[in-house]
Amino acid sequence: MGRGRAGLGSVRLSGDLSDRMMQRVMNLPTVVLPKPMLRGWSHAAAALVSIAGLISLIVITRHDPAKLISMVVYGMGLVLLFGVSATYHIFNWPPRIKDWLRRADHATIFVFIAATYTPLVFNILGGWWRVAVLVTIWICALAGVIGAAPFLRIPRGALASLYLAMGWLSVVALVPLTAALGWVAAVLMALGGLQYSLGAMAYAFRRPRLWPRVFGYHELFHLAVITASVTFFAIVVYYAVPYHRG
C-alpha cells in the first residue's frame, strides 16, 4: 500500500513537472527569424545601374523626341521598381509606413511591366497593334496601381489575376514583334519571360531556402528580376533604339 502511494505520488510529481514545463514553453515569445542580410540590397544596386541606363537611353535617343519619351518611360519604370523595392526591403519601418511601402512596391510592378512594353511596342509595332497593346497594358497598369492603394481592399487574388493578364498579353504582342524583328529577338524575349517566371515560382513556393540568414528564396526572386531586366534592356537597346518607326 505504501509503495502504491509512493508510486502515485511520483506520477503526480512527474505530471506536475511536465505541466509546469509545458506552461513555460507556451509562455515563450514567438521566435521571428531575422530577414536575410542581403534583403533588398541587390535591388539598391540595380536602382543605381538603372539610373545610368536611363541617362544612356536619353543620350542616344535625344534627337528623336517621340522615341525619347518612350525610353524615358521605360527607364523611369526601371528606376521606380528597383528604388521602391530597395527602400521597402532594406529598412525596418513602422507598421503604417511599411504597409504603404509594401503597397507601393506592388504598384510599381504594374508600372514596370507596362513601361517595359512601351519602347518595344511604340517603336516597333504600327497601326492598331501599337494602339491596342499600349492602351490595354497601361489600363491594366492603372487598375493595378489603384488596386494596390491603401484606401482599397482589393483581394490579392484579383491583383494576381491582373499580373497574369499582363503577362499573357506579352504572348499576344510577341506575334507581331517576332514578325518585325525575327526569331532571335523572340527567343531573347522568351528567355526574359522565363527568368521572370522562375523568380516568381521561387517567391510563390518559398523555395529554395538556400541560406536563410543571408540569401533566401526572396533574394533569388529579386535576382531573377534583375537578370530578366538586363535581358530586356539589351533587347530595347539592340532592337528598339535603332528601329525606324513606320
N, C-alpha and C positions, 0 to 999 in steps of 0.2 A: 504493500500500500504506500509506504513512504517513498519507495522507488518510483511508483506511478506518479505520485505528486511531484517528485523531483523532476521526472521527465516532462510532465505537463508544464512545470514552471520554466524549464529550459526552452520548451517550444514557445511559450508566451514571450520569454525574453528575446528569443530569436525573431519572433514575429514583430515585437515592438521595435527592435533594432532595424528590421527591414523597412517598417513603416516610416521610421524617422529618416532613414537614408533616402527613401523614395520621395519623402516630403522635401528634403534638402535639394534633391535633383530637380524636382518640379519647380522649386523656387529659384533655380539658377537662371540668370539672364540669358536670353536667346543670343547665340553666337552669330554675329553677322560678319561674313568674310569680307575683308577689305577689297576694294576694287583693284584690279591689276595695276601695277606701277606704270605701264605704258598706255593705259586707257586714255585715248584722245590725242596723244602726242603725235601719232602718225598723221592725223588729220591737221594738226597745227602746222607740221612741216609742209603738208600738201597745200595748205592755205597760202603759205608764203610762196611756194612754187607757182601756185595758181595766179597770184598777183603778177609774177614775172611773165607767165603765159599770157595773161590779159594784155599787159603792156606790149608784148611782142606782136600779138594779133592786131592791136591798134596801129602799131607802126607799119606793118606790112599791108594793111588794107586802108590806110588813111586817104588814099586817092580815090576810093570808091565809097561814097557816103552810105549807100544802101547796104553794101556788104559790111562796111564798118559797123553799122548798127547791129547787124545780126551777130557779128563777132563779139561786140561789147555785151550783148545779151547773154551769149554763151559764156564768156569769160567771167562776167559777174555772177552767173549761176554757179560756176565752179568755186569762186571765192566765197560766196554766201554759204554754200553747202559745207565746205570744209571749215570755214571760220566759225559758224554757229555750232557745228558738231564739236569742234575742239573746245570752244567756250563752255558748252554744256557738260562735256565728259571729263575734262581735266579737273575742274574746281569742285569743291564741296559747297553747294549753295543751300540757303534756307529753303524749306519746303515750297513756299509760294513761288519764289523765283525759279526754283528747279522745275516746277510744273510748267511755268511759262516757257522756259528754255527747252524743255522736252517737246512741247507743242511746236515751238519754232523750229526745232530740229526736224520734226516730222514734216512741217510745212515746206521747209527748204528742199526736201527730197522731191516733192511735186514740182517745184520751180526748176530744180536742177534737171529733171527728166525732160521737161518742156524746153528748157534752154539748150539741152544737148541736141534735140531735134532741129532747133531753129536754123543754125548755119547750114546744115546739110539740106534740109527741105527748102529753105528760102533760096539758096544759091544754086541748087542742082535741079530741083523739080520745077515744073512750069504749069501754067494753066490751073485747072481745077484741082489737080493733085496738090499743088502748093497751098492753095487757099484752104482746101478741105482738111488737110493734115494739120496745118498750123492752127486754124481756128479750133479744131477738135482738141488738139493737145493742150492748148492754152486755156480752153474752157475747163478741161479736166484739172489742170493745174490750179486754176482759180477755185474750183469746187473743193479741191484738196486743202488749199490754204484756209478757206472758210471753215471747212470741216474740222481742221486742227485748232481752230480758235478756242480760247478758254471759255468764252460765253456759250459755246455749244457743246453738247454731249453726244457727238456722233458715235455710234458703235464702231469699235475697232474693225469689225468685220466689213463694214461699209467702206472704210478707208482702205483696207487691204484689197477689197474688190476694185477700188479705183486705181490703186497701184497696178493691179493685174491688168486692168483695161488699158492703161497707158503703155504697159509692156507689150501687150498684144497688138497695139497699134503699130509698133515698130515692125511687126511681121508684115502688116499691110503695106507700110511705107517701103519696106525692103524690096518689094517687087519693082516699082518704078526706079528706085535708086540703083538696083542691080542692072536694069536696062540701060541706065545712063552711065554707070561707072564700070561695069564689068564684074566678073566673079571674084576677083581678088579683093575688091572692096567689100563685096558681100560676105566673104569669108572673114575678113577683119571685123566687120560689124557683128557677125555671129559670134566671133571669139570674145568681143567685148561684152556681148549679152550673156555669154556663158560664164564669164568671170563674175558679173553681177549676180547671176543665178546661184553660182556656187557659194558666194558670200552670203546671199540671202538664206540659203539652206543651212549654213553653219549657224546663222543667227536664229533661225526658226527652231532648229533642233537642239541648240545649245551644245553643239559638238563640233570639233573635238575640244576636250578640256585643255589640252596642252599643259601650260604652266600657269595655273590659276592666279598666282600672286604676281605674275609678271606679264604674261601674254596668253590670253584665253581665246575662246571662240569669238567673242565680240571684237577683239583686236584683229582676228583673222578676217572677220566681216569687213572691218574698216580697211584692211589691206587689200581685199578684193575690190572694194570700191575705188581705191587709188589706182590699182593696176588697170581696171576697166576704163577709168577716166583717162589714163595715159594712152590706152589704145584708141579711144575715141578722139582724143586731142590730135593724135597722129593722123587719123582719118580726116579730120577737119582741115589740118594744115596741108596735107598732101592732095586732098581732093577738092574741098570746098573753097579754099583760099584762091587757087588759080583758075577755078571753073568760071567760064563766061556764061552768065545768065542769058536765057533765051527771052 
